[in-house]
Amino acid sequence: MTILSDLYRNPKNRGNEKRKLKRPSPNGGRDSARPPQVVRSEPAGLAYRKRSIQEGKVDDPTLLGRPDSEAAKREIEALRFEVPIVADWIDAVFLHFEVDPTILAEAVPFELDLHEGKAYISLVAFTMRGMRPKRGGRATSWLTAPIATHQFLNLRTYVKHRSQYGIFFMKEWLNDSLAVKLGPRTFGLPYHQAKIDYDHGSDEVHGTVTTRDEALRYRARPRGATAPAEYGTLDAFLLERYTAFNNAGRRPKFFRVWHEPWKVQPLTNLQVVRDDLIRNKAHPWSDAATLIGGHFTRGVEGVSMGRPHPAT
């Protein structure tokens, strides 16, 4: 049960229950000793999980214990000075592949997070817009102005480390040379220079990412209603991740992120015209990688990006 086929539905609003009104007593309420009753609404995430269970949309019950957007927000806000940077992640295309977990594990320094025994990698093509310090407003925005907006292609897989479930950045391509130099030194991110051309603003989305000898080229059509991934499904497993691991610096690191849940559409007529950017000798797992589907989203604004920590 997954919206990679057609299981997108707009979630019902469970968070807007109104207070139950009590009729005033004839004497103006002077003989009433009890306080008025209040119907308290459940947190949106809890109601959403219950609805997914009741409607039978849960692929794997063990996924119901995973952190969601609300839990990630509570965690990151509880840590003082945890978030130095915010940004918008917009017009994102996700391409998902199933891969052999045994071969993939040899290329990943963390334990793989599997879904029903299967391993996945995803390519995420998006634009980061308006990266700026969280504090200071215009007075500090000049600090990140040279690299505030640029395009990304992330190659990621899904891992777990201690009590954290997250993504592992295997490789990332950017079209900003300064950001390429800063990423490994600050967050330990595996940045590489590339020429990137995305058109994600029309009925058909398409993009091309090229290096000196290799390229990725894709096109597809988003369709259907825009909605968050149903909790407990493969789609949520692939999309809703709020911890990022990497290993491009001197030692493994992780950082936390928070954003509203992705509101996505499935991709139809999906074609990967060229993929030697990932399907090559440097990636033995790519020989048997199978494209299973994709998503499109207009993105999320005000993404909180936490500071890096050692992944010990």
C-alpha beads as a LAMMPS data file, in Angstrom:
LAMMPS data file: protein, C-alpha beads

312 atoms
311 bonds

1 atom types
1 bond types

-500.0 500.0 xlo xhi
-500.0 500.0 ylo yhi
-500.0 500.0 zlo zhi

Masses

1 110.0

Atoms # bond

1 1 1 0.000 0.000 0.000
2 1 1 1.850 3.006 -1.239
3 1 1 1.231 6.247 -3.033
4 1 1 3.893 5.363 -5.535
5 1 1 0.880 3.858 -7.272
6 1 1 -2.147 6.014 -6.581
7 1 1 -2.835 6.098 -2.846
8 1 1 -2.666 9.856 -2.343
9 1 1 -5.556 11.260 -0.423
10 1 1 -5.921 14.650 1.195
11 1 1 -5.723 14.121 4.972
12 1 1 -8.806 15.178 6.863
13 1 1 -8.330 18.058 9.221
14 1 1 -8.368 16.573 12.689
15 1 1 -6.821 19.548 14.434
16 1 1 -9.671 22.035 14.301
17 1 1 -12.180 20.658 16.802
18 1 1 -14.042 23.498 18.489
19 1 1 -14.571 23.869 22.188
20 1 1 -17.848 22.402 23.409
21 1 1 -20.085 25.267 24.508
22 1 1 -22.003 24.980 27.752
23 1 1 -25.405 26.557 28.097
24 1 1 -25.573 29.201 30.822
25 1 1 -27.616 28.283 33.885
26 1 1 -30.732 30.324 34.702
27 1 1 -29.020 32.080 37.623
28 1 1 -26.046 33.210 35.569
29 1 1 -23.900 30.217 36.433
30 1 1 -23.478 30.971 40.152
31 1 1 -24.491 27.432 41.154
32 1 1 -22.069 25.766 38.745
33 1 1 -19.008 24.390 40.532
34 1 1 -17.556 22.500 37.576
35 1 1 -15.368 24.253 34.982
36 1 1 -16.566 24.191 31.378
37 1 1 -15.556 21.057 29.475
38 1 1 -13.097 21.404 26.615
39 1 1 -12.755 18.994 23.710
40 1 1 -9.014 18.877 23.198
41 1 1 -7.765 18.137 19.712
42 1 1 -5.093 15.526 19.165
43 1 1 -1.755 16.565 17.713
44 1 1 -2.079 16.436 13.935
45 1 1 0.620 13.778 13.644
46 1 1 -1.095 11.441 16.130
47 1 1 -4.462 11.791 14.425
48 1 1 -2.794 11.199 11.065
49 1 1 -1.166 7.980 12.304
50 1 1 -4.443 6.702 13.738
51 1 1 -6.231 7.392 10.469
52 1 1 -3.552 5.520 8.516
53 1 1 -3.980 2.500 10.795
54 1 1 -7.782 2.585 10.723
55 1 1 -7.922 2.845 6.947
56 1 1 -5.427 0.014 6.483
57 1 1 -2.756 2.060 4.731
58 1 1 0.149 0.901 6.870
59 1 1 2.647 -1.243 4.965
60 1 1 4.765 -2.116 7.990
61 1 1 3.596 -1.524 11.594
62 1 1 7.205 -1.048 12.740
63 1 1 7.288 2.188 10.725
64 1 1 4.731 3.732 13.076
65 1 1 7.407 4.322 15.681
66 1 1 9.543 6.421 13.369
67 1 1 10.014 10.145 14.037
68 1 1 7.746 12.368 11.967
69 1 1 7.854 16.088 11.280
70 1 1 6.311 16.969 14.629
71 1 1 8.785 14.828 16.576
72 1 1 11.705 16.272 14.598
73 1 1 10.529 19.792 15.378
74 1 1 10.304 19.077 19.100
75 1 1 13.766 17.543 19.129
76 1 1 15.514 20.317 17.225
77 1 1 13.776 23.099 19.161
78 1 1 14.754 21.528 22.493
79 1 1 18.440 22.003 21.676
80 1 1 19.761 25.483 22.281
81 1 1 21.606 27.092 19.372
82 1 1 21.126 23.924 17.317
83 1 1 19.976 25.672 14.122
84 1 1 22.384 28.197 12.579
85 1 1 20.891 28.159 9.064
86 1 1 17.465 28.175 7.416
87 1 1 16.567 27.895 3.729
88 1 1 13.797 27.001 1.291
89 1 1 13.944 23.695 -0.596
90 1 1 11.759 24.117 -3.662
91 1 1 10.591 22.306 -6.820
92 1 1 11.969 18.901 -5.842
93 1 1 11.917 15.725 -7.934
94 1 1 12.522 12.397 -6.164
95 1 1 13.579 9.334 -8.176
96 1 1 13.573 6.076 -6.209
97 1 1 15.486 2.874 -6.975
98 1 1 15.464 -0.536 -5.332
99 1 1 18.969 -1.973 -4.924
100 1 1 20.647 -5.123 -3.615
101 1 1 21.159 -4.532 0.131
102 1 1 24.215 -6.785 0.345
103 1 1 26.119 -4.890 -2.337
104 1 1 24.902 -1.479 -1.156
105 1 1 26.009 -2.180 2.425
106 1 1 29.623 -2.413 1.239
107 1 1 29.473 1.241 0.135
108 1 1 27.764 2.669 3.232
109 1 1 29.515 3.120 6.615
110 1 1 26.236 2.943 8.554
111 1 1 23.697 0.170 9.024
112 1 1 21.139 0.163 6.233
113 1 1 17.532 0.914 7.084
114 1 1 15.488 -1.625 5.134
115 1 1 11.813 -1.655 4.239
116 1 1 10.455 -5.205 4.298
117 1 1 14.001 -6.462 3.697
118 1 1 14.579 -4.210 0.678
119 1 1 17.132 -1.410 0.281
120 1 1 16.581 1.810 -1.631
121 1 1 18.518 4.768 -2.958
122 1 1 16.986 8.024 -4.133
123 1 1 18.041 10.888 -6.340
124 1 1 16.663 14.232 -5.204
125 1 1 16.831 17.138 -7.658
126 1 1 15.862 20.491 -6.141
127 1 1 16.736 24.148 -5.696
128 1 1 17.893 25.573 -2.387
129 1 1 16.673 29.147 -2.176
130 1 1 17.506 31.947 0.214
131 1 1 19.860 30.186 2.603
132 1 1 20.455 32.593 5.478
133 1 1 21.446 32.652 9.161
134 1 1 18.514 31.924 11.440
135 1 1 19.256 34.965 13.563
136 1 1 19.990 38.507 12.563
137 1 1 17.709 39.037 9.575
138 1 1 19.099 41.387 6.959
139 1 1 22.015 42.295 9.205
140 1 1 23.481 38.786 8.829
141 1 1 22.040 37.629 5.491
142 1 1 25.123 38.935 3.665
143 1 1 27.168 36.140 5.268
144 1 1 25.537 33.494 3.065
145 1 1 24.531 35.697 0.115
146 1 1 27.189 34.311 -2.293
147 1 1 25.825 30.753 -1.907
148 1 1 22.241 31.525 -0.878
149 1 1 20.537 30.010 -3.933
150 1 1 21.730 27.139 -6.111
151 1 1 20.664 23.752 -7.444
152 1 1 21.376 20.326 -6.010
153 1 1 21.262 16.695 -6.978
154 1 1 21.528 14.388 -3.961
155 1 1 22.258 10.673 -4.125
156 1 1 21.096 9.212 -0.830
157 1 1 20.236 5.970 0.854
158 1 1 18.455 5.112 4.100
159 1 1 20.307 4.227 7.292
160 1 1 20.006 3.895 11.045
161 1 1 22.611 4.682 13.666
162 1 1 21.966 4.045 17.334
163 1 1 18.454 5.386 17.882
164 1 1 18.411 7.639 14.807
165 1 1 16.792 6.851 11.452
166 1 1 17.923 9.033 8.598
167 1 1 19.525 9.395 5.214
168 1 1 23.139 8.941 4.213
169 1 1 24.456 11.261 1.530
170 1 1 26.475 9.102 -0.818
171 1 1 27.201 11.910 -3.262
172 1 1 25.914 15.392 -4.076
173 1 1 26.282 17.543 -7.173
174 1 1 25.960 21.348 -7.136
175 1 1 26.256 24.122 -9.694
176 1 1 27.938 26.540 -7.289
177 1 1 31.732 26.279 -7.079
178 1 1 32.039 28.136 -3.766
179 1 1 29.454 25.905 -2.089
180 1 1 31.299 22.851 -3.428
181 1 1 34.420 23.988 -1.557
182 1 1 32.613 24.823 1.692
183 1 1 30.359 21.775 2.068
184 1 1 33.026 19.170 2.902
185 1 1 34.816 21.524 5.298
186 1 1 31.753 22.506 7.308
187 1 1 29.234 19.655 7.255
188 1 1 31.422 16.883 5.821
189 1 1 29.207 16.720 2.758
190 1 1 30.345 14.906 -0.418
191 1 1 29.944 17.839 -2.820
192 1 1 30.966 17.707 -6.486
193 1 1 30.769 20.295 -9.247
194 1 1 28.264 19.794 -12.052
195 1 1 26.293 21.692 -14.650
196 1 1 22.615 21.554 -13.697
197 1 1 19.593 22.491 -15.793
198 1 1 16.178 21.952 -14.167
199 1 1 12.749 22.829 -15.504
200 1 1 10.330 21.861 -12.738
201 1 1 7.781 24.595 -13.268
202 1 1 5.451 23.237 -15.949
203 1 1 3.140 20.270 -16.532
204 1 1 6.190 18.201 -17.425
205 1 1 9.272 18.255 -15.226
206 1 1 12.664 17.494 -16.683
207 1 1 16.277 17.986 -15.758
208 1 1 19.860 17.360 -16.800
209 1 1 22.921 17.093 -14.567
210 1 1 26.268 16.757 -16.327
211 1 1 29.872 16.400 -15.273
212 1 1 32.852 16.078 -17.571
213 1 1 32.097 12.498 -18.640
214 1 1 28.762 11.502 -17.094
215 1 1 25.190 12.693 -16.939
216 1 1 21.705 12.185 -15.581
217 1 1 18.712 13.118 -17.713
218 1 1 15.062 12.559 -16.753
219 1 1 11.545 13.711 -17.544
220 1 1 8.107 12.966 -16.078
221 1 1 4.634 14.346 -15.449
222 1 1 3.290 14.944 -11.927
223 1 1 -0.322 13.906 -11.541
224 1 1 -3.014 13.613 -8.908
225 1 1 -3.702 15.486 -5.717
226 1 1 -0.911 17.053 -3.693
227 1 1 -0.721 15.499 -0.222
228 1 1 1.712 14.248 2.408
229 1 1 2.801 10.633 2.274
230 1 1 0.519 8.326 4.234
231 1 1 2.182 7.530 7.542
232 1 1 3.613 4.010 7.786
233 1 1 3.926 3.475 4.020
234 1 1 6.911 3.042 1.744
235 1 1 6.420 6.611 0.544
236 1 1 6.808 8.009 4.055
237 1 1 9.843 5.753 4.532
238 1 1 11.462 7.324 1.478
239 1 1 10.372 10.931 2.010
240 1 1 10.038 11.783 5.689
241 1 1 13.594 11.851 7.060
242 1 1 14.923 14.400 9.521
243 1 1 18.496 13.292 10.268
244 1 1 21.300 13.354 7.688
245 1 1 24.523 11.336 7.942
246 1 1 27.663 11.848 5.890
247 1 1 31.236 10.666 5.743
248 1 1 33.114 13.034 3.417
249 1 1 35.181 14.805 6.076
250 1 1 37.734 13.524 8.550
251 1 1 35.113 11.553 10.487
252 1 1 31.439 10.665 10.115
253 1 1 28.975 13.377 11.046
254 1 1 25.254 13.938 11.288
255 1 1 22.986 16.937 11.419
256 1 1 19.314 17.405 12.148
257 1 1 16.783 19.107 9.916
258 1 1 13.171 20.088 10.290
259 1 1 10.504 21.073 7.796
260 1 1 6.822 20.579 7.232
261 1 1 5.968 17.203 5.638
262 1 1 6.549 17.108 1.901
263 1 1 3.292 17.554 -0.013
264 1 1 3.891 15.448 -3.067
265 1 1 2.412 14.125 -6.285
266 1 1 3.353 10.811 -7.920
267 1 1 5.303 11.023 -11.155
268 1 1 3.837 9.420 -14.262
269 1 1 5.426 8.795 -17.667
270 1 1 8.724 8.752 -15.808
271 1 1 11.741 8.264 -18.048
272 1 1 15.387 8.283 -17.065
273 1 1 16.948 8.872 -20.452
274 1 1 20.543 8.775 -19.251
275 1 1 21.893 7.661 -15.871
276 1 1 25.621 6.953 -16.142
277 1 1 26.118 9.657 -13.499
278 1 1 25.180 6.965 -10.957
279 1 1 25.262 3.750 -13.000
280 1 1 29.003 3.241 -13.368
281 1 1 31.977 1.251 -12.026
282 1 1 32.306 3.511 -8.988
283 1 1 28.869 2.297 -7.826
284 1 1 28.756 -1.540 -7.984
285 1 1 25.273 -1.510 -6.456
286 1 1 23.993 0.324 -9.542
287 1 1 24.217 -2.744 -11.817
288 1 1 20.978 -4.148 -10.435
289 1 1 19.317 -0.860 -9.431
290 1 1 15.659 -0.806 -10.500
291 1 1 13.671 2.405 -10.868
292 1 1 10.423 1.985 -8.905
293 1 1 8.857 5.456 -9.195
294 1 1 9.111 9.057 -8.143
295 1 1 7.512 12.107 -6.565
296 1 1 7.292 15.818 -7.215
297 1 1 6.738 18.605 -4.704
298 1 1 6.669 22.388 -4.853
299 1 1 8.808 22.209 -1.762
300 1 1 9.016 23.486 1.784
301 1 1 9.999 26.894 3.128
302 1 1 11.923 27.800 6.244
303 1 1 13.793 24.523 6.560
304 1 1 15.808 24.404 9.784
305 1 1 19.300 23.017 9.197
306 1 1 21.093 21.958 12.365
307 1 1 24.787 22.176 13.064
308 1 1 26.999 19.118 12.454
309 1 1 27.816 16.623 15.219
310 1 1 30.235 13.669 15.303
311 1 1 28.414 10.414 14.509
312 1 1 30.059 8.340 17.233

Bonds

1 1 1 2
2 1 2 3
3 1 3 4
4 1 4 5
5 1 5 6
6 1 6 7
7 1 7 8
8 1 8 9
9 1 9 10
10 1 10 11
11 1 11 12
12 1 12 13
13 1 13 14
14 1 14 15
15 1 15 16
16 1 16 17
17 1 17 18
18 1 18 19
19 1 19 20
20 1 20 21
21 1 21 22
22 1 22 23
23 1 23 24
24 1 24 25
25 1 25 26
26 1 26 27
27 1 27 28
28 1 28 29
29 1 29 30
30 1 30 31
31 1 31 32
32 1 32 33
33 1 33 34
34 1 34 35
35 1 35 36
36 1 36 37
37 1 37 38
38 1 38 39
39 1 39 40
40 1 40 41
41 1 41 42
42 1 42 43
43 1 43 44
44 1 44 45
45 1 45 46
46 1 46 47
47 1 47 48
48 1 48 49
49 1 49 50
50 1 50 51
51 1 51 52
52 1 52 53
53 1 53 54
54 1 54 55
55 1 55 56
56 1 56 57
57 1 57 58
58 1 58 59
59 1 59 60
60 1 60 61
61 1 61 62
62 1 62 63
63 1 63 64
64 1 64 65
65 1 65 66
66 1 66 67
67 1 67 68
68 1 68 69
69 1 69 70
70 1 70 71
71 1 71 72
72 1 72 73
73 1 73 74
74 1 74 75
75 1 75 76
76 1 76 77
77 1 77 78
78 1 78 79
79 1 79 80
80 1 80 81
81 1 81 82
82 1 82 83
83 1 83 84
84 1 84 85
85 1 85 86
86 1 86 87
87 1 87 88
88 1 88 89
89 1 89 90
90 1 90 91
91 1 91 92
92 1 92 93
93 1 93 94
94 1 94 95
95 1 95 96
96 1 96 97
97 1 97 98
98 1 98 99
99 1 99 100
100 1 100 101
101 1 101 102
102 1 102 103
103 1 103 104
104 1 104 105
105 1 105 106
106 1 106 107
107 1 107 108
108 1 108 109
109 1 109 110
110 1 110 111
111 1 111 112
112 1 112 113
113 1 113 114
114 1 114 115
115 1 115 116
116 1 116 117
117 1 117 118
118 1 118 119
119 1 119 120
120 1 120 121
121 1 121 122
122 1 122 123
123 1 123 124
124 1 124 125
125 1 125 126
126 1 126 127
127 1 127 128
128 1 128 129
129 1 129 130
130 1 130 131
131 1 131 132
132 1 132 133
133 1 133 134
134 1 134 135
135 1 135 136
136 1 136 137
137 1 137 138
138 1 138 139
139 1 139 140
140 1 140 141
141 1 141 142
142 1 142 143
143 1 143 144
144 1 144 145
145 1 145 146
146 1 146 147
147 1 147 148
148 1 148 149
149 1 149 150
150 1 150 151
151 1 151 152
152 1 152 153
153 1 153 154
154 1 154 155
155 1 155 156
156 1 156 157
157 1 157 158
158 1 158 159
159 1 159 160
160 1 160 161
161 1 161 162
162 1 162 163
163 1 163 164
164 1 164 165
165 1 165 166
166 1 166 167
167 1 167 168
168 1 168 169
169 1 169 170
170 1 170 171
171 1 171 172
172 1 172 173
173 1 173 174
174 1 174 175
175 1 175 176
176 1 176 177
177 1 177 178
178 1 178 179
179 1 179 180
180 1 180 181
181 1 181 182
182 1 182 183
183 1 183 184
184 1 184 185
185 1 185 186
186 1 186 187
187 1 187 188
188 1 188 189
189 1 189 190
190 1 190 191
191 1 191 192
192 1 192 193
193 1 193 194
194 1 194 195
195 1 195 196
196 1 196 197
197 1 197 198
198 1 198 199
199 1 199 200
200 1 200 201
201 1 201 202
202 1 202 203
203 1 203 204
204 1 204 205
205 1 205 206
206 1 206 207
207 1 207 208
208 1 208 209
209 1 209 210
210 1 210 211
211 1 211 212
212 1 212 213
213 1 213 214
214 1 214 215
215 1 215 216
216 1 216 217
217 1 217 218
218 1 218 219
219 1 219 220
220 1 220 221
221 1 221 222
222 1 222 223
223 1 223 224
224 1 224 225
225 1 225 226
226 1 226 227
227 1 227 228
228 1 228 229
229 1 229 230
230 1 230 231
231 1 231 232
232 1 232 233
233 1 233 234
234 1 234 235
235 1 235 236
236 1 236 237
237 1 237 238
238 1 238 239
239 1 239 240
240 1 240 241
241 1 241 242
242 1 242 243
243 1 243 244
244 1 244 245
245 1 245 246
246 1 246 247
247 1 247 248
248 1 248 249
249 1 249 250
250 1 250 251
251 1 251 252
252 1 252 253
253 1 253 254
254 1 254 255
255 1 255 256
256 1 256 257
257 1 257 258
258 1 258 259
259 1 259 260
260 1 260 261
261 1 261 262
262 1 262 263
263 1 263 264
264 1 264 265
265 1 265 266
266 1 266 267
267 1 267 268
268 1 268 269
269 1 269 270
270 1 270 271
271 1 271 272
272 1 272 273
273 1 273 274
274 1 274 275
275 1 275 276
276 1 276 277
277 1 277 278
278 1 278 279
279 1 279 280
280 1 280 281
281 1 281 282
282 1 282 283
283 1 283 284
284 1 284 285
285 1 285 286
286 1 286 287
287 1 287 288
288 1 288 289
289 1 289 290
290 1 290 291
291 1 291 292
292 1 292 293
293 1 293 294
294 1 294 295
295 1 295 296
296 1 296 297
297 1 297 298
298 1 298 299
299 1 299 300
300 1 300 301
301 1 301 302
302 1 302 303
303 1 303 304
304 1 304 305
305 1 305 306
306 1 306 307
307 1 307 308
308 1 308 309
309 1 309 310
310 1 310 311
311 1 311 312
